[in-house]
Amino acid sequence: MARDGEAAGDVSRAREGGVQSVERVLDILEFLSRSEEELGIGEIGDATGLAAGTAHRLLATLSSTSTTWTSGWTSPTKVRTTL
């Protein structure tokens, strides 16, 4: 899967017809679902290949829909899935 810093052409080759942000959110949710612990944004970014800022923005959206729980947005933030 194409990640931050890769060429736009790599994205289309990675998953033809896919929506990159949806793919990234699904990667985050899959990773969170395998963990029994609360995880930091950096850990989530590292595990999914996302920059911390990208992971933060996607997690903020998930949090606003009650899909994830966060300990707050100050450092160190801890996240877990509510699914």
Buried (B, 14 or more C-beta within 10 A) or exposed (E): BBBEEEEEEEBEEBEEEBEBEEBBBEBBBEBBEEBEEBBBBBBBBBBBBBEBEBBBBBBBEBBEEEBBBBEEEEEEBBBBBEE
